[in-house]
Amino acid sequence: MGHPSTLSFRGTVVHGDKRGRELGFPTANISIADHAALPIDGVYACWVTFPPATEQHGATISIGDNPTFDDVTDRRVEAFIHDFDGDLYDAEVEFTVHAWLRGMFRYESLVELIEKTAADVAASRIALALPPQLP
Ligand SMILES: Cc1cc2nc3c(=O)[nH]c(=O)nc-3n(C[C@H](O)[C@H](O)[C@H](O)COP(=O)(O)O)c2cc1C
């Protein structure tokens, strides 16, 4: 069996540590039912829908244990949904991975993490305007 043509997974929006807002990137923390469906840790450009709605939103997501923060020990999925400003708590979300951007890193300062995240979102918007590049 070859590669699946798409890589998708579902989850539910839960409350995170609320650091994202302070960092300037409010992220939706996603509780994933089936962790086996996740790709490897890293940062990805994704398309997101809120079933049963079918409208697609662009997003930049991070999968990993946020190594910049020693107090995070579990594997998390966090989504910065582009141009979106709504209350998503308890919403069901479906992600389709469009492109791999990079691995997870431990940054020495919050400024570095914020700068890198801004660059990720810019790269993600470009990737989403191009054909899919699956990992
Ligand atoms: C696009 C993007 C890239 C990220 N990259 C990293 C990373 O390389 N290293 C890291 O420790 N955390 C990374 N994060 C996770 C942030 O640490 C996390 O979103 C932030 O701490 C807010 O978490 P909270 O919503 O649980 O408060 C990334 C988050 C996003 C949205």
The ligand as an ORCA input file, in Angstrom:
! r2SCAN-3c Opt
* xyz 0 1
  C       2.835     27.966     14.237
  C       3.290     27.542     15.597
  C       4.581     27.068     15.776
  C       5.031     26.663     17.033
  N       6.313     26.213     17.188
  C       6.770     25.893     18.423
  C       8.130     25.474     18.613
  O       8.926     25.315     17.681
  N       8.529     25.230     19.883
  C       7.689     25.347     20.966
  O       8.134     25.130     22.079
  N       6.392     25.689     20.803
  C       5.912     25.967     19.565
  N       4.609     26.336     19.392
  C       3.676     26.206     20.522
  C       3.649     27.401     21.430
  O       4.604     27.206     22.440
  C       2.243     27.464     22.032
  O       1.302     27.686     21.028
  C       2.133     28.542     23.071
  O       2.907     28.197     24.189
  C       0.689     28.750     23.533
  O       0.225     27.589     24.171
  P      -1.175     27.590     24.954
  O      -2.268     27.878     23.943
  O      -1.314     26.196     25.559
  O      -1.104     28.647     26.004
  C       4.152     26.731     18.138
  C       2.830     27.191     17.958
  C       2.395     27.597     16.707
  C       0.985     28.080     16.544
*
